[in-house]
Amino acid sequence: MRPCAASALSKLRYRFLLLTAAAPLMPTAMTQATETPVRSPGGAAVMERAPERVRKPSPRYKVLLHNDPVNTMEYVVTTLRQVVPSLSEQDAVAVMIETHNTGVGLVIVCDIEPAEFYCESLKAKGLTSTIEPEE
């Protein structure tokens, strides 16, 4: 081997040794991104976790249907099923009966955007509806 090639080879070996010696300090693919390596006084690498963020659940809203003397019971049930696809036939009938007997019925409890959508869709079909925060 030429002296120049031997010198270049030894430089590469030196760099490889430096990289492999520092490897234990790097987080592995199995660790989470929130972990950071820290060297303790004894020389061992200790992984410390950053505190995880806690998400607050989004506020929920009640979609309420109000009784009216205009619409038939069949129309109310059909409209509820069209506007709120998650309602079964039995659920829609139960909401209609509750509304008829008490004056107001609970249609669904959900996030603000779907609640506003359901409320406006019911109003567009001639039913009286409001939303209010769930307590």
ZAMARGU-4260 file (C-alpha; in steps of 0.2 Angstrom, whole numbers, plus 5000, padded with zeros to 4 digits):
<rodrens>
0) 5000/5000/5000 | 5006/5017/4996 | 5009/5029/5011 | 4995/5041/5006 | 4982/5027/5004
5) 4987/5020/5021 | 4985/5037/5029 | 4968/5039/5021 | 4963/5022/5027 | 4969/5026/5045
10) 4959/5042/5045 | 4943/5033/5040 | 4946/5020/5054 | 4948/5034/5066 | 4932/5042/5061
15) 4923/5026/5062 | 4929/5023/5079 | 4924/5040/5085 | 4906/5038/5077 | 4904/5020/5085
20) 4910/5026/5102 | 4897/5040/5102 | 4883/5029/5096 | 4877/5024/5114 | 4873/5043/5117
25) 4861/5043/5102 | 4843/5038/5105 | 4839/5022/5096 | 4824/5020/5084 | 4815/5012/5098
30) 4815/5027/5109 | 4802/5041/5108 | 4806/5058/5101 | 4803/5066/5118 | 4818/5056/5126
35) 4835/5065/5127 | 4851/5056/5132 | 4860/5063/5147 | 4877/5058/5154 | 4878/5054/5172
40) 4894/5057/5182 | 4897/5038/5182 | 4898/5039/5163 | 4882/5029/5159 | 4869/5037/5147
45) 4853/5040/5156 | 4837/5043/5146 | 4826/5057/5153 | 4808/5059/5147 | 4801/5076/5143
50) 4784/5078/5152 | 4770/5073/5140 | 4757/5086/5135 | 4739/5082/5141 | 4725/5087/5130
55) 4709/5094/5137 | 4694/5085/5129 | 4684/5097/5118 | 4668/5103/5125 | 4653/5094/5120
60) 4636/5101/5115 | 4618/5095/5116 | 4607/5097/5100 | 4589/5099/5106 | 4573/5097/5096
65) 4558/5108/5102 | 4540/5103/5100 | 4529/5111/5087 | 4511/5109/5082 | 4515/5110/5063
70) 4525/5094/5059 | 4519/5077/5059 | 4527/5063/5070 | 4532/5053/5054 | 4540/5069/5046
75) 4550/5072/5062 | 4557/5054/5063 | 4561/5054/5044 | 4570/5071/5046 | 4580/5066/5061
80) 4586/5050/5052 | 4591/5060/5037 | 4600/5074/5046 | 4608/5063/5060 | 4614/5047/5051
85) 4620/5039/5067 | 4602/5039/5074 | 4592/5022/5072 | 4574/5021/5068 | 4571/5017/5087
90) 4582/5032/5093 | 4573/5044/5081 | 4556/5038/5087 | 4562/5040/5105 | 4568/5058/5102
95) 4551/5062/5094 | 4541/5055/5108 | 4552/5064/5121 | 4550/5080/5112 | 4531/5078/5110
100) 4528/5073/5128 | 4540/5086/5137 | 4542/5100/5124 | 4560/5097/5121 | 4570/5081/5116
105) 4589/5077/5116 | 4594/5073/5098 | 4613/5070/5101 | 4628/5076/5111 | 4644/5080/5100
110) 4657/5093/5097 | 4652/5110/5092 | 4654/5109/5073 | 4643/5094/5070 | 4631/5101/5083
115) 4629/5117/5073 | 4628/5107/5057 | 4614/5096/5064 | 4605/5111/5072 | 4605/5121/5056
120) 4600/5106/5045 | 4585/5103/5056 | 4580/5121/5055 | 4582/5120/5036 | 4569/5106/5036
125) 4556/5116/5046 | 4560/5109/5064 | 4564/5120/5079 | 4581/5116/5086 | 4594/5123/5097
130) 4611/5119/5104 | 4618/5121/5122 | 4634/5116/5131 | 4634/5099/5140 | 4636/5101/5159
</rodrens>
